[in-house]
């Protein structure tokens, strides 16, 4: 829904004649409020988007989200992100989904990997059993990060390098690409007070916060001597191949794991071409070219291609829900 409306906002306004023609087609009175027209649209089963369902389903989602956001305060937002069972992306839900998935393929995991996942789930569930206070928030987040590092480290250190490992790495680094791109994009277009400040010298606190959010604060200082310049930070998080959370590093790892799968399965799929083109683009472009063309536009294109790659992997290797 968000992507649809974002693209709609960037486009020209629709022609009124087209709206009236559509209204006549579906027998709608444009003088009536939208909520009165929605019942008929829903009854007609008018599709909003092939993957997002009907107009009525879309409006129902928006109503539910608006009702939740209307009462959200700072503390509620933290609780929503950490503990809320209705939020599929909350930490507690992610841990539960991950643990359940690991449990279903337990025999494909090493004993150490399963124990690390199970122990981390139980400990995080206990930590999040009660509402997190502002005073304990930092401690809770640090504990979650430690357990996530434990799971990653144990899996990487003990798992056989077979297709289980390769698919796990693909999922991890596709998601990491998306996370890094979104964090950097939000910094430029939400935290900045004005578009006039893009590329200008900003206070160090905000730039430190984005580096800390991707565990890159200290490593950045080794490369750039703690000089917080937007172009340097963008280069570090996009094009630096030695930075484990940069887009370039992620796509090096994605291509490496896809190459192993190609050998195991005896051939390539569409995802191999998409990943190779993206990696080559990241290796040959310069940060000046990125900034000149528009950082936001570049990151948006990367996220679209990254999402396409995920779909191609799922389709090419026949993932089924």
Secondary structure, 3 states (H helix, E strand, C coil): CHHHHHHHHHCCCCCHHHHHHHHHHHCCCCCCCHHHHHHHHHHCCCEEECCCEEHHHHHHHHHHHHHHHHCCCHHHHHHHHHCCCCCCCCHHHHHHHHHHHHHHCHHHCCHHHHHHHHHHHHHHHHHCCCCCCCCCHHHHHHHHHHHHHHHHHHHHHHCCCCHHHHHHHHHHHHHHHHHHHHHHHHHHHHHCCCHHHCCCCCCHHHHHHHHHHCCCHHHHHHHHCCCCCHHHHHHHHHCCCCCCCCHHHHHHHHHHHHHHHHHHHCCCCHHHHHHHHHHHHHHHCCHHHHHHHCHHHHHHHHHHHHHHHHHHHHHHCCCCC
